Amino acid sequence: MIISEDLDLMRTSPLFASCSTDEIVKFLTCNYPTIVSYTKDEIVHEQDVPLENILLILKGELILEKMDVQGNILVVETLKGGDVYGQATVFGKENKSSMTIRATKASRVARFPKRIFYKSCSATCKSHENVIKNMMALLADQTQNLNKRVDCLATTSLKGKVARYLLQVGKDKKENEAFEIPYNREELALYLGVQRPSLSRTLTQMADEGLISYHRSSFKILDLDALEDFR
């Protein structure tokens, strides 16, 4: 059952961008999702099992974990309230999830069948059309983000990876202008595919060399030309 807190959260989710509360309610009337609650450490979806639903996190926190051939578990991403997951998987010919999804705290998830994103409902309501458009935008954004990550990973040096990432996130900022990155140190290390101690050492070195300054997730690019040279 959808509760008022769910609607408040949905209004902030990119899946319902530009939709009023009335439009969201109308969409849900035609396309009611399955609402599932999970306890801490409960598995939401297993790796290598087909995924048939788009997941919208309503409450709590989920993590995406991937097991390598040696049995090691890598945390790939964290999903929080308003985040959408599954769009890159459910619409593929082979829709097996490449990762396990696990709740790290008590969570609440809306599961939308993929079929509702193929065409508008019989009522041809504007809200459904908007949600389909938003899903296409989410798919495009995910592709662009993947391309940006590949660009970071393509360079061999860790300094180069950091430089490319900061130039991407701070692209609209001038030298000495602060900006926030969406990751903590551990999450950034995972994003760049490196060990956290190595990342910390590299950030310290780049700060000592006058290339950047930072405090927690706030960064400043001090020498834009030098960072661009890493590209």
N, C-alpha and C positions, 0 to 999 in steps of 0.2 A: 504493500500500500504506500502510495506517495504521500509524504507529509509536508507541511509548510516549509520546513528546513530544506527539504529536497528541492522544492521549487526555487527557493532563494539561491541555492547552489547552482542549479541549472541555468539561471539567468546569467551567471558569471562564466559559464563554460563556453568555450569556442564552438561547441556543437550547436548551441542555441544563440549564437551571436545575432544581434538585430531582431530577436524575437521578444515580444512582450510577454508578460506572465499569462495573459489570456491566450496568446498564440501557443505558448508552451502547453497550457492545459488542453487546448484543442488538439494539438498534436498527440498528446498522451491519451486522449480519448479514443483516437483512431489507432494508435500504435503503442499500447501499454506495454512497458518493459517488465521483465521479471526482476523483482527486487530481492537481493540475497544479502544476508548479514554473515560476516565472517569473524571468528575469534582470532586473537593474536596467534600467529604462526600457522594458521590454517591455510591449506593450499587452495587457491582460487582456480588455477588451471595448471595442468601438468605439461612439461616439455614433451614435444613430439606427438601430442594429442591434437586432433583437428579442433580448430576454434570456429564456432558458428555465430558468435555474437560479438557485437561492439560493446565494450565495457565503458561505462561512465562512472567514475569514482565519486560517490556522494558524500562519503565520510571516511575518515581514517587514512591509512597509508598502505600502499602495496609496493613490493619490490619485484623487479624482474631478475631472475637468477638463471645463469646458464652453466651447465655442467660440461667440462671438457672431457677428452678421452681418458685422462688420468683420474677422473672422478673429482677434480677440484671444482668448487662452486665459485663463480664470479658474479658479483652484483653488478648488473648492467645499468639499471635505471630505477629511479624512485617515482612512483605515481601518487599524487595527492588529490584532494577534493577538486573537482572540475576537470581533471585530466581525462582524456579519452584514449583508449587502447584497443588495438585490434584491426584498425583500418588497413594496415599494410599486409595483414595475414588473411582475413576472412574473404577478401575479394580475389585472392589468388587461386590458380588451378590447384595447387597443393597448399591447403590451408592449415597445415600442421604448425603449431606454435613452436618456435625455435627456443623458447624460454619457459621456465616455470614461473608462475605468478603466485606470490605468497603475501599474506597480510602480516604486517609487522606490528599492527595494533588492531583493536576492534574496528571493523570497517563495514561499509555498506555500499553495495555496488548495484547499478542498474544495468541489466543485460538486454540489449536491443537486438532482435534477430536481423541478420544482414539483409534479408529480403526487403525490409521497409525502406532501404536506401537505394533500391533499384528504380522505383517509380513512385509517383505520388499516389496518395490514397484515392479511393473511389469518390470521395467528396471534393477532390482536387483543391484542397485548402492551401492557402498561401503559406501557412506555417510549415507544412510538410515540404513544400518547394524550398523554403528557406533552409530547412535542416539538411536537405539533400545538397544544396549549394555549399553549405558550411562543411559538409563531409568532404566534398571535392576540394575545398580549400585546405582542410586538414591533411588530405592525401598529398596535395601539392607542397604544403609546408614541410611535411615529413620528408619528402623527396629532396627538397632544398636543404634541409638540415642534415640529411645524410650526405649530400654532396659537400657541404661545409666540413663535416667531420672527416670525410675522405681527404679533403684538401689539407686538413691538419695532420692526418696520419701519413700523408704522402711524403713529408719531409723526414729525413733520417735523424736529424739532431733534435734533442729534447727542447733546446732553446728555440729552434725553428717551429716546433709544434706549439709551444706557448705563444710565440710571436704571432703566428697565424691565427690562433684562437682569439687572442686579445684584439687583433686588428679587425676580426669579424664582429666581435661583440661591441667594440668601441668605435665602429666605423664612422659614426656621426659625431664623435667627440674630438675636440682639439687637444693639443698637447697640454698636460697638466690639468685636464678636466676629468673629474672622477666619474666612474661608472661602475655599476654593480654587475657581477656575473651571477648566473642562476645556480651555481654549484658551490658546495663547500670543498675543502681540499681533497678529501677522499673521492668525492664524486667527479671532480675535475681530473684526477689521476685516472679514474676509470674511463672517462670520456676520451682521454688522450692515449689510453692504452699503455700507461706506464705505472711504475711503483710510486706510492705516495712519498717515501723518503727521497727518492730521486727528484720528484717534482718540487718538493720543498727546498732541496739544495739548489736546484736550478732557479727558482724564484728568488732565493737569497742572492745568488750570483748576479742575476739580471738587475736586482735592486742595487747591489754594490757597484755595478758597472754604470749606473745612472740611466738605465734603459726604462725602468718602470719603478713605481712605488705602489705599495699595497698594504691594506689592513683588512684581514679576514677576506670578505668577498668584494671589497671595494678596491678598484685599481685605477691607476693613472699611467698613461703612456708619456714618458718624459722625453724620449728621443724617437719620434715617429720615423724619421729617415732610417735610423739604425734597425728598427724592427722591420721595416719594409724590405731592407736588404736581405733578411732571412728568407724572403719569398723567392 
